């Protein structure tokens, strides 16, 4: 089973290589990557020095988009649709990726495994982490999205638009045959911020979207994110957040040490209690049954040395 991943990139040199590398890091080896660049990084030779340029599974494509199209169309959905319209997608399963997000190494394997176990499933979604990346390089995971309920109107499932991220979604390529035309993702500028949600709702109208409660991706919000971008922080604010993060990390280390010390102390107390109960059992025979009940715990059954 071949997995096709369409990755759309536009002038984010600090993050683009991480997105593409997350495809290369997949534990499942049978995949095809279509890296569609807007032309900014492509024309600058950004991709030329990466080792994966020699990987036959990765196809680098310069988009045909123009300035006029950027003003009137949602470019990421248009790029996704173009890959289908041009017959570039070879996979049985299809996933989508943008240049500021990443897939976890288990992503392809998770969806392939589910499809093999559930051959009738045509669309699925899994869990993901939500992260932030600030201008000073500070990164943190700040939330998660779970996949616990079926989605789509076809099965009276959960709403997808605004609740499920494109990076959680995977579908069989054959499902696109159920669409009336080749504009699978909406290309209108007015729906650009939630084009993924509309696309998933369209799929969900036709087939159930199966949940897989396993995290497969990380949606990373930056100052340049189209959907819910981070506000701009000053250098002082970023330094303050970094300092606070370091303080929290130090507090966490201190709490771990305290927890380990308490665990050792609790173990010692358990053994002391067990010793005293065994002595009491010898002295008070009629209490033997009650004491035996207290000694059921394996830790209390062992006497201290």
Buried (B, 14 or more C-beta within 10 A) or exposed (E): BBBBBBBBBBBBEEBBBBBBBBBBEBEBEEBBBBBBBBBBBBEEEBBEEBEBEEEEBBBBBEBEBEEEBBEEBBBBBBBBBBBBEEEBBEBBBBBBBBBBBBBBBBBBBBBBBBBEEEEEBBBBBBBBBBBBBBBEEBBEEEEEBEBEEBBBBBBEBBBBBEEBBBBBBBBBBEBBEEBEEEBBBBBEBEBBBBBBBBBBBBBBEBBBBBBBEBBBBBBBBBEBBBBEEBEEBEEEBBEEBBEEEEEEEEEEEEEEEEEEEEEEEEEEEBBEBBBEBBEBBEEEEEEEEEBEEBBEEEEBEBEEE
